[in-house]
Structure formats: C-alpha cells, structure tokens
Amino acid sequence: MTFRMKRIFLALLPILCISCHPAEHKLTGKWQAVHLDNPALAEMIRNQQTFIDTLGTNTTPEQNDTLYGVRNTDSMRRVLQLQVDSFRAMQEQTLQHTQFEFRKDKVAIVHFGDTPDSAAWYIEDDDVLVLDEARLKGAGNKTRMEIEALTGDTLKLRFTENGITSSATFKSIGR
C-alpha cells in the first residue's frame, strides 16, 4: 500500500467506523429518563388502589374489626393511600434522577440518584445495548437491554429484571 493510499484510508477510517455502527453514533451523548412503563407494577398499583377505595365499604365495623383489626377503616385507607402516594413519588423522583451518558470512549456513566456508576458499553446484534461493568472494572454485572427505539432525541430501552419486563424512555439532553 502506498503512502498516499494509507493517508486516504486513515482519513476515511472515522467515516467507515461511524457507518458501520450508526446506532452507537446515535447513542453517544447524555440521556434523561422521562418515562417508565412496567405493566406488572402498574397492575399491582391499580389493584392496591382498588383495595384502598373499597376497603370497609361493604362491611360493618364489627366485620372490619375481625377482618382488618380496626373498626374504622377510614384511617386505615388514609395510611394505605399515603403509602401508595409515597411509592409513586419515589418512583417519579428516581425517574427524574436517572441519566445515562454514553461517551465516545465506550464508557457509560449511569446516574440513579446521587451516586454515579460506570460501565463499558457496546451494542450487540444491532439492537441490544450492553452495559458491562466487568469489561471496564474487571468485575461486576453485565446488563443487556433491547433498543426498542433510537432517534436523534429519543431512546427507548426494554429490560428484564427479576423476571419483570420494563421499558424506559429517555430524551437526549446533550451530545
């Protein structure tokens, strides 16, 4: 290979790399979580809300005492509602503090609240994002997430944790 051919090849190398991995190029940057869809969790919350809404409405104070250990279920409903509301607020707080930064050097900085963490990142099979702590740190977990959507400003990832599947939607907040 001549010197001129080497220079042309080296000049084209970044373009070739980008064209080989368009998803990786689109993914590079900072992403803020904006929505979490977890059907199993949503169903659990709906069931809990139905229970709270109907608690003691079709029973006498005596039956309530036998069933729930209290005669007045109004105070019990308030306590249970506070728990559900607190859980929803905690979920929203977590969402607001979840950010991913996918750097060009293949290091991902992940924020789930105040403490950032890091992992190597790469894409397998054109649609699976892998966060690999072991590759970066020598030990740790490997998390695989299906890329459901990836545009210039939206990233949607599907993942399964403890047998429960969720989808998280992120918006770009900087390149």
MOZIUR-V329480 format. One record per run of one state. SS is the DSSP state (H for helix, E for strand, C for the rest). FROM is the first residue (numbers start at 1). TO is the last residue. If there is no record, write none. Layout:
ss-><SS;SS>
from-><FROM;FROM>
to-><TO;TO>
This chain:
ss-><C;H;C;H;C;E;C;H;C;H;C;H;C;E;C;E;C;E;C;E;H;C;E;C;E;C;E;C>
from-><1;3;21;22;28;29;38;39;55;61;69;73;97;98;103;107;113;116;125;128;133;138;142;151;154;162;164;175>
to-><2;20;21;27;28;37;38;54;60;68;72;96;97;102;106;112;115;124;127;132;137;141;150;153;161;163;174;175>
